[in-house]
Amino acid sequence: MSANKKLIFILTSLFLIVIGIRFQSRMDSAVGEEYSHAGNVSKPDSSLFQGGDILLRKGNNIVSDMIISAFPGGKGMSHCGILVRGNERWMVIHTISGRISAFDGIRINTVKDFIAGAHQNKVMHVQPVFPINRELVSQRAFYHLQRKAAFDHDFDLNESDKLYCSELVRKVYLEAGVRDVFSYRAIGEKLILDLAIFGDSTLFKEVKLQPSVMQ
């Protein structure tokens, strides 16, 4: 595929993602906060959790498919969140558009609720292989939760108040002093974060999941 055709494909994919977000809410509104789920999913091993780890999933809707098509290096993942310790259990801080969810922006869910949205067992747990201040990462994640950061529908990394899912991870990591290891894809004049970063074994280690049946 030529460079021009690749650019057209990426631009079209991003446009479809934005359009898909706008219209998906009608399809999802009858199935709860985020997505319906049934059957088997893979369960992360909580004994291996560390604050600041990343959980990823493939969502169960058309927007997820569009994201995966636009960013094929992401190992089939379309959404991510940060593992934190809260209320004496492991939780995930992440952000979702209000157009495909009951409310807009950042939220905190149990690990079980987070992975319940996984489609066809598509869940991934990764840990950074580079040093991070895990306590500070958790603190910054909770900070953005407390300020109720809205979802960044413009996918604009220069918009500091609003955040899409991988943008939240990036912002929290950078605020905690992590060097900028993230992958970017230029689309027009914008740089869009690429979920492929989490599949790069030189930067993130994939942790083996445990088969489980969600009730």
C-alpha positions as CSV (number, residue, x, y, z in Angstrom):
1,M,0.0,0.0,0.0
2,S,1.4,3.4,-1.0
3,A,2.0,6.1,1.6
4,N,-0.8,8.2,0.2
5,K,-3.2,5.3,0.4
6,K,-2.1,4.5,3.9
7,L,-2.8,8.2,4.9
8,I,-6.2,8.1,3.3
9,F,-7.0,4.9,5.1
10,I,-5.9,6.3,8.5
11,L,-7.8,9.6,8.0
12,T,-10.9,7.7,6.9
13,S,-10.6,5.3,9.9
14,L,-10.3,8.2,12.4
15,F,-13.3,10.0,10.8
16,L,-15.3,6.8,11.2
17,I,-14.2,6.4,14.8
18,V,-15.5,9.9,15.6
19,I,-18.8,9.3,13.7
20,G,-19.1,5.9,15.2
21,I,-18.8,7.3,18.7
22,R,-21.6,9.8,17.9
23,F,-24.1,7.1,16.9
24,Q,-23.1,4.1,18.9
25,S,-24.9,5.3,22.1
26,R,-28.3,4.3,20.6
27,M,-27.1,0.8,20.1
28,D,-25.5,0.5,23.6
29,S,-28.0,2.3,25.8
30,A,-30.1,-0.8,26.5
31,V,-27.2,-2.9,27.8
32,G,-25.9,-1.0,30.9
33,E,-23.1,1.5,31.6
34,E,-20.7,0.3,28.8
35,Y,-21.2,-3.0,27.1
36,S,-23.1,-6.2,27.4
37,H,-21.1,-9.4,28.0
38,A,-21.6,-13.2,28.1
39,G,-19.6,-16.4,28.3
40,N,-15.9,-16.8,28.8
41,V,-13.4,-14.0,29.3
42,S,-9.8,-14.2,30.4
43,K,-9.1,-13.1,34.0
44,P,-6.0,-11.2,35.0
45,D,-4.1,-12.8,37.9
46,S,-4.5,-10.2,40.7
47,S,-1.5,-11.6,42.6
48,L,0.6,-10.1,39.8
49,F,-1.0,-6.7,39.9
50,Q,1.0,-3.6,40.6
51,G,-0.2,-0.1,40.8
52,G,0.4,1.7,37.4
53,D,0.0,-1.5,35.4
54,I,-2.2,-1.2,32.3
55,L,-5.3,-3.3,31.5
56,L,-6.5,-3.4,27.9
57,R,-9.6,-4.9,26.3
58,K,-11.3,-5.1,23.0
59,G,-14.7,-3.5,23.4
60,N,-17.9,-5.1,22.2
61,N,-19.1,-2.5,19.7
62,I,-18.4,-1.0,16.3
63,V,-16.3,1.8,17.6
64,S,-13.8,-0.7,19.0
65,D,-13.6,-2.4,15.6
66,M,-12.9,1.0,14.0
67,I,-10.1,1.7,16.5
68,I,-8.5,-1.7,15.8
69,S,-8.7,-1.2,12.1
70,A,-7.1,2.3,12.4
71,F,-4.3,1.0,14.7
72,P,-3.5,-2.6,13.7
73,G,-0.4,-2.8,15.8
74,G,-2.4,-2.8,19.0
75,K,-2.8,-6.6,19.3
76,G,-6.6,-6.3,18.8
77,M,-7.1,-4.0,21.7
78,S,-9.2,-0.9,21.6
79,H,-9.4,0.4,25.2
80,C,-7.0,0.8,28.1
81,G,-7.0,1.8,31.8
82,I,-4.6,2.2,34.8
83,L,-4.6,-0.3,37.6
84,V,-4.8,1.3,41.1
85,R,-5.5,0.2,44.6
86,G,-8.8,1.6,46.0
87,N,-11.1,0.6,48.8
88,E,-8.7,-2.3,49.6
89,R,-9.1,-3.9,46.2
90,W,-7.8,-3.4,42.7
91,M,-9.6,-1.0,40.5
92,V,-9.2,0.5,37.0
93,I,-9.2,4.2,36.2
94,H,-10.2,4.8,32.6
95,T,-12.2,7.1,30.4
96,I,-15.0,6.6,27.9
97,S,-17.0,8.8,25.7
98,G,-20.5,9.7,27.0
99,R,-21.8,8.9,23.5
100,I,-21.2,5.2,24.2
101,S,-21.6,5.2,28.0
102,A,-24.1,6.3,30.7
103,F,-21.9,9.3,31.4
104,D,-18.9,11.1,29.8
105,G,-15.3,10.9,30.8
106,I,-13.1,9.4,33.5
107,R,-14.4,6.7,35.9
108,I,-13.2,4.0,38.2
109,N,-14.4,0.4,37.9
110,T,-13.6,-2.9,39.5
111,V,-11.4,-5.2,37.5
112,K,-14.3,-7.5,37.0
113,D,-16.5,-4.8,35.6
114,F,-13.7,-3.5,33.4
115,I,-13.0,-6.9,31.8
116,A,-16.7,-7.6,31.5
117,G,-16.7,-5.4,28.4
118,A,-14.1,-7.6,26.7
119,H,-15.3,-9.2,23.4
120,Q,-14.2,-12.7,22.5
121,N,-11.7,-13.0,25.4
122,K,-9.7,-10.0,24.2
123,V,-8.1,-8.8,27.5
124,M,-4.4,-7.9,28.1
125,H,-2.5,-7.0,31.2
126,V,0.9,-5.3,30.7
127,Q,3.6,-4.0,33.0
128,P,6.2,-1.4,32.1
129,V,9.7,-2.8,31.9
130,F,11.1,0.7,32.5
131,P,11.2,2.2,36.0
132,I,8.1,4.1,37.2
133,N,7.1,5.7,40.5
134,R,4.0,3.5,41.0
135,E,2.7,5.5,44.0
136,L,2.9,8.7,42.0
137,V,1.3,7.2,39.0
138,S,-1.6,6.1,41.2
139,Q,-1.8,9.5,42.8
140,R,-2.0,11.3,39.4
141,A,-4.6,8.9,38.1
142,F,-6.8,9.6,41.2
143,Y,-6.2,13.3,40.7
144,H,-7.7,13.2,37.2
145,L,-10.6,11.1,38.5
146,Q,-11.3,13.6,41.2
147,R,-11.3,16.5,38.7
148,K,-13.7,14.5,36.6
149,A,-11.8,14.9,33.3
150,A,-14.0,14.8,30.3
151,F,-13.5,12.6,27.3
152,D,-11.4,14.2,24.5
153,H,-13.6,13.8,21.4
154,D,-11.2,15.9,19.4
155,F,-8.3,13.4,20.0
156,D,-6.2,16.5,20.7
157,L,-3.0,15.9,22.8
158,N,-2.7,19.6,23.2
159,E,-6.0,19.7,25.1
160,S,-4.8,19.1,28.7
161,D,-8.3,19.1,30.3
162,K,-9.9,16.4,28.2
163,L,-8.5,12.9,27.8
164,Y,-9.2,9.8,25.7
165,C,-8.2,6.4,27.1
166,S,-4.5,6.1,26.0
167,E,-4.1,9.9,26.4
168,L,-5.0,9.4,30.1
169,V,-2.3,6.8,30.5
170,R,0.3,9.0,28.7
171,K,-0.6,12.0,30.8
172,V,-0.4,10.2,34.1
173,Y,2.9,8.5,33.2
174,L,4.5,11.8,32.1
175,E,3.2,13.6,35.2
176,A,4.8,10.9,37.3
177,G,8.2,11.5,35.7
178,V,8.2,8.7,33.1
179,R,10.1,9.5,29.9
180,D,8.0,9.8,26.8
181,V,8.0,6.2,25.4
182,F,4.7,6.5,23.7
183,S,4.0,5.8,20.0
184,Y,2.4,8.4,17.8
185,R,0.8,8.4,14.4
186,A,0.5,11.6,12.5
187,I,-2.9,12.2,11.0
188,G,-3.0,15.5,9.3
189,E,-1.6,18.0,11.8
190,K,-2.5,15.9,14.8
191,L,-0.5,13.2,16.6
192,I,-2.7,10.3,17.7
193,L,-1.5,7.8,20.3
194,D,-1.1,4.3,19.0
195,L,-2.0,1.4,21.2
196,A,0.8,-0.6,19.6
197,I,3.0,0.8,22.4
198,F,1.5,-1.7,24.8
199,G,2.5,-4.6,22.6
200,D,6.1,-3.6,22.4
201,S,8.0,-6.1,24.5
202,T,11.0,-3.7,24.8
203,L,8.7,-1.4,26.8
204,F,5.9,-3.4,28.3
205,K,5.7,-7.0,29.5
206,E,2.6,-8.9,28.8
207,V,1.4,-10.8,31.8
208,K,-0.3,-14.2,31.3
209,L,-4.0,-14.3,31.9
210,Q,-6.1,-17.0,33.7
211,P,-9.1,-18.6,31.8
212,S,-12.3,-17.8,33.7
213,V,-16.0,-17.8,33.3
214,M,-17.7,-14.5,34.2
215,Q,-20.9,-14.8,36.1
